[in-house]
Amino acid sequence: MKTYNSPDRATLKRLCQRPAIKTEDLEQAVRKIMDRVKSGGDKALNALTLELDQADIKDLEVKEAEIAAALVQVVPALAYAIQVAAANIEKFHRSQIVTEARIETSPGVFCWRKSVPVEKVGIYIPGGSAPLFSTILMLGIPAQLAGCNTIILCTPPDKQGNIDPAILYTAHLLGIKNIYKAGGAQAIAAMAYGTETIPKVYKIFGPGNQYVTKAKTLLQIEGMAIDMPAGPSELLIIADQYADPDFVAADLLSQAEHGADSQVVLLSNSSQLIHKTLEALVQQLENLPRKDIAIAALANSMAIQLDSIAACFDFSNEYAPEHLILALEKPEFYTGQIINAGSVFLGKYACESAGDYASGTNHTLPTNGFAKSYSGVSLDSFYKKITFQSISEKGIQNIGPVIETMAEAEALYAHKNAVSIRLKKLQA
């Protein structure tokens, strides 16, 4: 990790910028993939799976026999852990169900809002070296609570054409049956455009590499709804002299191992805390199976000593981290200073891993500074909000003149007449 001691304002502004990713040919490559799937359907999808994942797929859809075989491969301890996590995530997201009131804005004028589920949603689950079965819980549970009619799940197969057993177990636990062997930008395109086998959806959720992210971004331009703009995973920790350096180092590494393009940031007003944390980080790094990935991420990461905890929050709010840990003596005292963050973890025992798996909050969060304007996935992400209004004779008489005046001022006389014609008939 790079270290900085009381950098000036210009340097701090520069440090808020995420590591640059070379994307000169990325958009062109992703558009080519998307166009192939759009025009070629299943045939193109199978060809791309062979080219990019080295898997020769005969049938895109996962069959019941494959699911049954996967269920027995999941050890009881993991099955129990997934069940506990599912219960906590379900409990937290169920609490987000609200009944909105019917409001009388003026005498005789009633307005209200209704939550209607998005009918068809697509969930993308990365595979590869770290199959994110936990993301199925984070996306599938609120989709079901919202009442989405169709949930499509796409995930890349291994080179033998198989899906990770934990992914199939988790999908089965939630009752998700529409599971397809497709990964990368081609899977995103398949859910957006539809193929002979994979149905077209109305909104796409889920994390992925830069190809997946670019595909979602390009589809958003075309009018496809997505969960949020996303990029590499990130973590920022604000720590004081009372923080445990071993805990802080472990949290930094927990995020660094996500990918070589991840970034972790440590902010503190204590040089001693930073020094001890970096020592602990080196020691813990030696025992990580994903050591090489973490080392690559740490090369893009930093530890910054600032003059005060208040200055740390100023930097954090400008950086707008996906995950924010307050490793402070009294973290609750500082929550009012948080303006921009995806998800916040308070105190020495609230590790970011808890949010990733089992505490109950959602781990699908805005990255790359988008926490300034986006929230993480929640129950509301799977709803459309439809407004309703009912106006009585008394109501139109009350607000009619207001509407007429405003419509005339905007030179929209047909708008005015829609009110005037009613008022005249009532007067008659």
C-alpha positions, 0 to 999 in steps of 0.5 A, spaced: 500 500 500 502 507 498 502 511 504 501 518 505 502 523 511 498 529 511 497 530 503 495 537 501 488 538 498 490 537 491 493 530 492 487 528 496 482 530 491 487 526 486 487 520 491 479 520 491 480 518 483 479 510 482 485 506 479 484 507 471 482 501 467 485 500 460 478 500 456 480 503 449 478 496 446 473 494 451 466 498 449 468 495 442 469 488 444 463 488 448 458 491 443 461 485 438 459 480 443 452 483 444 450 484 437 452 476 436 447 474 441 442 479 439 442 476 432 444 469 433 441 467 439 442 460 442 447 459 437 451 465 438 451 464 446 453 457 445 459 459 441 461 465 445 461 460 451 466 455 448 470 461 445 471 465 452 469 460 457 472 453 454 466 450 455 462 446 450 455 447 452 449 442 449 444 445 453 443 452 456 438 450 461 440 447 468 436 440 468 433 438 475 438 432 475 444 437 475 440 440 481 439 434 485 446 432 484 449 438 486 445 438 492 448 432 495 455 435 494 454 441 499 456 439 505 452 440 511 456 445 515 455 450 508 448 448 507 446 450 514 450 457 513 446 458 507 440 457 511 442 462 517 444 467 512 438 467 508 433 467 514 437 474 516 437 477 509 429 475 509 428 478 515 431 485 514 428 485 507 421 483 509 422 489 514 422 494 508 415 492 506 411 498 507 404 500 506 403 507 504 397 512 506 392 515 502 393 522 502 388 528 501 392 533 498 386 538 498 379 537 500 376 532 495 383 530 492 386 524 494 393 521 492 396 515 493 402 510 491 402 503 490 408 498 489 408 493 483 413 488 482 418 488 476 415 482 472 421 479 469 428 480 473 435 477 471 440 475 476 447 475 474 452 471 478 459 470 477 463 464 477 470 462 476 475 462 482 470 465 486 463 463 485 458 468 488 452 464 491 451 469 496 449 474 491 443 469 489 441 470 497 442 478 496 438 478 489 433 472 489 430 474 496 428 481 495 425 479 488 421 474 491 419 478 497 417 483 492 413 478 488 417 478 481 413 473 477 419 471 473 426 470 476 432 468 471 439 466 473 445 466 469 452 464 471 458 461 467 459 454 467 466 451 468 470 448 463 466 441 464 460 445 463 458 444 470 455 450 475 458 450 482 454 446 487 453 451 492 450 456 486 445 451 485 444 449 492 442 456 494 438 457 488 434 451 489 433 453 497 430 460 494 426 456 489 429 459 483 428 454 477 430 458 471 437 457 471 442 458 465 449 456 463 451 463 461 457 468 463 460 474 461 457 480 457 454 474 453 449 472 459 447 480 460 445 480 452 441 474 453 437 476 458 436 483 455 434 481 448 432 474 449 434 468 446 430 461 444 432 459 451 433 465 455 427 469 456 428 477 455 427 480 462 425 487 464 431 489 469 438 486 470 441 485 477 448 483 479 456 484 479 461 482 474 467 483 471 469 489 467 465 486 461 459 485 465 459 492 467 460 495 460 454 490 457 450 493 463 452 500 462 451 500 454 444 496 455 442 502 460 443 507 454 438 502 450 433 503 455 434 497 459 433 498 467 439 495 471 441 495 478 446 500 478 453 503 475 458 498 478 465 497 478 471 494 482 469 492 489 472 497 494 473 498 502 475 504 506 476 504 513 477 510 518 481 508 524 483 511 531 489 509 536 484 505 539 483 500 533 485 493 533 491 493 527 490 485 526 482 487 525 484 493 520 489 489 516 484 483 516 478 487 513 483 490 508 485 484 506 478 481 505 476 486 500 483 486 497 482 479 495 476 480 491 480 482 485 486 485 482 482 491 480 479 492 487 481 498 492 482 498 499 483 505 503 485 506 510 485 513 514 487 515 520 490 520 525 494 515 528 501 514 525 502 508 530 496 505 528 497 505 520 504 502 522 502 497 526 496 495 521 501 495 515 505 490 519 499 486 521 497 486 513 504 483 511 504 477 516 496 475 514 498 476 507 502 470 507 497 465 509 492 467 504 490 462 498 489 468 493 495 472 495 497 474 488 490 477 487 491 481 494 498 483 492 495 486 486 489 490 489 494 493 494 498 496 489 492 500 487 491 501 495 493 506 500 494 508 507 493 516 509 495 519 515 490 526 516 490 531 522 484 529 525 478 524 524 474 530 522 478 530 516 478 523 515 470 523 514 471 529 509 475 525 505 471 519 505 465 523 503 468 525 497 471 518 496 464 515 497 466 508 498 462 502 497 464 499 504 465 504 510 468 501 516 468 505 522 474 502 527 473 508 532 472 508 540 465 510 539 463 509 532 456 511 533 458 518 535 460 519 528 454 516 524 451 523 523 458 525 519 457 520 514 454 523 507 456 518 502 457 511 503 454 504 500 454 500 507 457 502 513 460 497 519 460 500 526 465 498 531 471 493 532 467 487 531 462 489 525 467 486 519 465 487 512 465 480 511 458 480 515 455 484 510 457 480 505 454 474 507 450 473 513 448 480 517 442 481 513 444 487 509 444 487 502 451 486 499 450 489 492 452 496 493 454 502 488 462 503 487 466 508 483 464 514 487 456 512 485 454 512 493 454 519 492 447 518 488 445 511 488 443 506 494 445 499 494 440 494 492 433 493 497 426 491 496 425 497 492 429 495 487 424 490 485 418 495 485 415 500 480 412 505 484 405 507 481 401 513 483 394 514 483 389 520 484 382 520 485 378 527 484 371 529 486 366 534 484 368 538 490 376 537 489 376 539 481 372 545 484 378 547 489 384 546 485 381 547 478 382 554 478 389 553 480 390 548 474 387 553 469 392 559 471 398 555 471 396 551 464 394 558 461 401 561 463 405 555 460 400 556 453 398 549 454 390 551 452 388 544 451 390 542 458 386 548 461 380 546 457 380 539 460 379 543 467 374 548 464 370 544 461 368 540 467 367 546 471 362 549 466 358 543 466 358 543 474 356 550 474 350 548 469 
